[in-house]
Amino acid sequence: MKRREIMESIISIRNLNKSFGSKRVLKDINLEINKGEIIGYIGPNGAGKSTTVKIMLGLLEEYEGEIEIFGKNIKDDPVKYKKRIGYVPETADIYDNLTAREYLTFIGELYGMEYEEVDKKAEELMELFDIREVYDGRINSFSKGMKQKVIIISSLLNDPDILFLDEPLSGIDANSVMVIKEVLSELVKQGKTIFYSSHIMEVVEKLSDRIILLADGKIVADGSMEDLKSQLEGSLESIFNQLTGFNEHSKIAQGIVSTIKRGAVDEGL
């Protein structure tokens, strides 16, 4: 997807630092995120991806630096901007004793929507995601994929201007994955901004028009896939490994297979 010619900043992060005790997790992060971009936000475990997102969502405080969303410092009004964002966490604390109807209408009302409005929209989205038949079923009886669809629906109810997605396709069937990818493309055409975090490099590479790579709390790459390939060779996975210094995967895999084989021979198999 090509970048828009006219850039309109929707998220501005300046000199962001965050520590947990003596461990400094984020180190002088500076970012300008533009309206209508799909941002692929990637990095190894512990690089600071989830911490960055949670700070932007107001879930983590006591950080150094400044964050503006929709042109306003999020510390000045920590509630108002949240009505214009959606969030799919990697692991969601969902009220699974509720029915899908009860849960989704509850989330919609938190956003200030009328019950009848959100109920109608939620039911239509359940139909489109092919799980309408369980709208009045208890969430604790759902499969992982069905729960994930409910969480995705909950993030879309308020027609958000910014959508934060952390491993959103976990447990989703192949057909629904294709639908969700198309949904994201359509949302971007409407000027929505997508902040997408995943360990599945192939998906990030195909979806994102801008990729930001974190390593050890610092931004080590920021640009389109074409930009990154002009500096480094190979797929996004290869570039990821080059920039994060992880090049032991083949050696580790060979060691695992060798260990498995040796154990089988020892047992006389």
C-alpha positions as CSV (number, residue, x, y, z in Angstrom):
1,M,0.0,0.0,0.0
2,K,1.4,3.4,-0.9
3,R,1.9,6.2,1.5
4,R,-0.5,9.1,1.2
5,E,1.0,12.2,-0.4
6,I,-0.5,14.5,2.3
7,M,0.6,13.4,5.7
8,E,-1.5,14.3,8.8
9,S,0.0,13.3,12.1
10,I,-2.4,11.4,14.4
11,I,0.1,10.1,17.0
12,S,3.2,12.0,18.1
13,I,5.7,10.4,20.5
14,R,8.6,12.4,21.7
15,N,11.5,11.3,23.9
16,L,9.5,8.4,25.4
17,N,11.3,6.5,28.2
18,K,9.9,3.9,30.5
19,S,11.5,1.8,33.2
20,F,10.3,-1.0,35.4
21,G,12.5,-0.7,38.5
22,S,16.1,-0.5,37.4
23,K,15.3,-2.0,34.0
24,R,14.9,0.6,31.2
25,V,12.4,-0.8,28.7
26,L,12.0,2.1,26.3
27,K,14.9,4.4,25.4
28,D,14.2,7.7,23.8
29,I,11.4,6.6,21.4
30,N,10.4,9.3,18.8
31,L,7.6,8.6,16.3
32,E,5.2,10.4,14.1
33,I,2.3,8.2,13.0
34,N,0.2,9.5,10.2
35,K,-3.5,9.2,9.5
36,G,-4.3,6.4,7.1
37,E,-1.2,4.3,7.7
38,I,-0.9,0.6,8.6
39,I,2.0,0.4,10.9
40,G,3.7,-2.9,11.5
41,Y,5.2,-2.6,15.0
42,I,7.6,-5.5,15.5
43,G,10.5,-6.7,17.6
44,P,11.7,-9.6,19.8
45,N,10.0,-10.4,23.1
46,G,10.9,-7.8,25.6
47,A,11.8,-5.2,23.0
48,G,9.1,-2.8,24.4
49,K,6.3,-3.2,21.8
50,S,3.5,-4.0,24.3
51,T,4.8,-1.4,26.7
52,T,4.6,1.3,24.0
53,V,1.1,0.4,23.1
54,K,-0.1,0.2,26.7
55,I,1.3,3.7,27.4
56,M,-0.6,5.0,24.4
57,L,-3.7,3.4,25.6
58,G,-3.3,4.9,29.1
59,L,-2.8,1.5,30.7
60,L,0.7,2.3,31.9
61,E,1.7,5.6,33.5
62,E,4.8,7.1,35.1
63,Y,6.7,7.4,31.9
64,E,9.1,10.1,30.7
65,G,8.4,12.0,27.5
66,E,5.3,13.3,25.7
67,I,2.5,11.5,23.7
68,E,-0.1,13.4,21.7
69,I,-3.0,11.6,20.1
70,F,-5.4,13.5,17.9
71,G,-3.3,16.6,18.6
72,K,-3.8,16.5,22.4
73,N,-1.5,15.3,25.2
74,I,-3.0,12.1,26.5
75,K,-2.2,13.2,30.1
76,D,-4.4,16.3,29.7
77,D,-7.6,14.3,29.1
78,P,-7.0,10.6,29.7
79,V,-10.5,9.6,28.8
80,K,-11.9,11.5,25.8
81,Y,-9.4,10.3,23.2
82,K,-10.1,6.6,24.1
83,K,-13.6,6.9,22.6
84,R,-12.0,7.2,19.2
85,I,-9.7,4.1,19.5
86,G,-10.1,0.3,19.4
87,Y,-7.8,-2.3,20.9
88,V,-7.3,-6.0,20.4
89,P,-4.8,-7.2,23.1
90,E,-2.7,-10.3,22.7
91,T,-4.3,-11.9,25.7
92,A,-7.7,-10.4,26.6
93,D,-9.5,-10.5,30.0
94,I,-12.9,-11.1,28.6
95,Y,-16.0,-11.5,30.8
96,D,-16.6,-15.0,29.7
97,N,-19.6,-15.7,32.0
98,L,-21.5,-13.2,29.9
99,T,-23.2,-13.9,26.6
100,A,-21.7,-12.3,23.5
101,R,-24.7,-10.0,23.4
102,E,-24.2,-8.9,27.0
103,Y,-20.5,-8.4,26.6
104,L,-20.7,-6.5,23.3
105,T,-23.5,-4.2,24.4
106,F,-21.7,-3.6,27.6
107,I,-18.5,-2.5,25.7
108,G,-20.6,-0.4,23.3
109,E,-22.3,1.4,26.2
110,L,-18.8,2.1,27.7
111,Y,-18.1,4.0,24.5
112,G,-21.3,6.0,25.0
113,M,-23.4,4.2,22.4
114,E,-27.1,3.6,23.0
115,Y,-28.1,0.0,23.8
116,E,-30.4,-0.5,20.8
117,E,-27.7,0.9,18.4
118,V,-24.9,-1.2,19.7
119,D,-27.1,-4.3,19.9
120,K,-28.1,-4.0,16.3
121,K,-24.5,-3.3,15.1
122,A,-23.0,-6.2,17.2
123,E,-25.6,-8.7,15.9
124,E,-24.9,-7.7,12.3
125,L,-21.1,-8.0,12.9
126,M,-21.6,-11.4,14.5
127,E,-23.5,-12.5,11.4
128,L,-20.7,-11.2,9.1
129,F,-18.1,-13.0,11.1
130,D,-20.2,-16.2,10.8
131,I,-20.9,-16.6,14.5
132,R,-24.5,-15.1,14.7
133,E,-25.8,-18.4,16.1
134,V,-23.9,-17.9,19.4
135,Y,-24.8,-14.3,20.0
136,D,-26.8,-15.4,23.0
137,G,-24.3,-18.1,24.0
138,R,-22.0,-17.9,27.0
139,I,-18.5,-16.8,26.0
140,N,-17.0,-19.5,28.2
141,S,-18.4,-22.1,25.8
142,F,-16.7,-20.6,22.8
143,S,-13.6,-21.9,21.0
144,K,-10.5,-19.7,21.0
145,G,-11.2,-18.5,17.5
146,M,-14.8,-17.5,18.3
147,K,-13.6,-15.6,21.4
148,Q,-11.1,-13.8,19.2
149,K,-13.8,-12.8,16.8
150,V,-15.9,-11.4,19.6
151,I,-12.9,-9.4,20.8
152,I,-12.3,-8.0,17.3
153,I,-15.9,-7.1,17.0
154,S,-15.7,-5.3,20.4
155,S,-12.8,-3.2,19.0
156,L,-14.8,-2.1,16.0
157,L,-18.1,-1.2,17.6
158,N,-17.3,2.5,18.0
159,D,-15.9,3.0,14.5
160,P,-12.5,3.9,15.8
161,D,-10.1,6.3,14.1
162,I,-7.1,4.3,15.5
163,L,-7.1,0.6,15.8
164,F,-4.4,-1.1,18.0
165,L,-4.0,-4.8,17.1
166,D,-1.7,-7.1,19.1
167,E,-1.6,-10.6,17.5
168,P,-5.2,-10.2,16.3
169,L,-5.3,-13.3,14.1
170,S,-4.5,-15.8,16.9
171,G,-6.8,-18.8,16.6
172,I,-8.7,-17.3,13.6
173,D,-9.6,-19.7,10.8
174,A,-8.1,-19.1,7.3
175,N,-11.3,-17.7,5.7
176,S,-11.8,-15.2,8.5
177,V,-8.1,-14.1,8.3
178,M,-8.7,-13.1,4.7
179,V,-11.9,-11.2,5.7
180,I,-10.0,-9.4,8.5
181,K,-7.2,-8.4,6.1
182,E,-9.7,-6.9,3.7
183,V,-11.5,-5.1,6.6
184,L,-8.2,-3.5,7.6
185,S,-7.6,-2.4,4.0
186,E,-11.1,-0.9,3.7
187,L,-10.6,0.9,7.1
188,V,-7.4,2.5,5.8
189,K,-9.2,3.7,2.7
190,Q,-11.6,5.5,5.0
191,G,-8.6,7.3,6.7
192,K,-8.3,5.0,9.7
193,T,-4.9,4.3,11.2
194,I,-3.9,0.7,12.1
195,F,-1.2,0.0,14.6
196,Y,-0.4,-3.7,14.1
197,S,1.9,-5.8,16.2
198,S,2.6,-9.5,15.4
199,H,5.4,-12.1,15.4
200,I,4.1,-13.4,12.0
201,M,6.5,-11.6,9.7
202,E,4.7,-12.7,6.5
203,V,1.5,-11.1,7.6
204,V,3.2,-7.9,8.8
205,E,5.1,-7.6,5.5
206,K,1.9,-8.0,3.4
207,L,-0.3,-5.7,5.5
208,S,1.9,-2.8,6.5
209,D,2.8,0.2,4.4
210,R,5.3,1.2,7.1
211,I,7.3,-1.1,9.4
212,I,8.9,0.0,12.7
213,L,11.3,-2.4,14.3
214,L,12.2,-2.2,18.0
215,A,15.2,-3.9,19.6
216,D,16.3,-3.5,23.2
217,G,13.9,-0.6,23.7
218,K,15.2,1.4,20.7
219,I,13.9,2.0,17.2
220,V,16.4,0.3,14.8
221,A,14.4,0.5,11.6
222,D,11.5,2.7,10.3
223,G,10.3,2.7,6.8
224,S,8.4,0.9,4.0
225,M,9.3,-2.6,3.1
226,E,11.0,-1.2,0.0
227,D,13.0,1.2,2.2
228,L,14.2,-1.6,4.4
229,K,15.1,-3.8,1.4
230,S,17.2,-1.0,-0.1
231,Q,19.3,-1.1,3.1
232,L,19.3,-4.8,3.8
233,E,18.7,-7.9,1.8
234,G,16.0,-10.6,2.1
235,S,12.5,-11.0,3.5
236,L,11.2,-9.2,6.5
237,E,12.1,-12.2,8.7
238,S,15.7,-12.0,7.4
239,I,15.9,-8.3,8.0
240,F,14.4,-8.8,11.4
241,N,17.2,-11.3,12.3
242,Q,19.9,-9.1,10.9
243,L,18.8,-6.0,12.9
244,T,18.1,-7.8,16.1
245,G,21.3,-9.9,15.9
246,F,19.5,-13.3,16.1
247,N,21.2,-15.6,13.7
248,E,21.3,-18.8,15.7
249,H,17.9,-20.3,14.6
250,S,19.4,-22.8,12.2
251,K,22.0,-24.0,14.8
252,I,19.4,-24.3,17.5
253,A,16.9,-26.2,15.2
254,Q,19.7,-28.6,14.2
255,G,20.5,-29.2,17.9
256,I,16.8,-29.8,18.7
257,V,16.4,-32.3,15.9
258,S,19.7,-34.0,16.8
259,T,18.6,-34.4,20.4
260,I,15.2,-35.8,19.4
261,K,16.8,-38.3,17.1
262,R,19.4,-39.4,19.6
263,G,16.7,-40.0,22.2
264,A,14.7,-42.2,19.7
265,V,17.8,-44.3,18.9
266,D,18.6,-44.8,22.5
267,E,15.1,-46.2,23.1
268,G,15.6,-48.6,20.2
269,L,13.0,-46.9,18.0
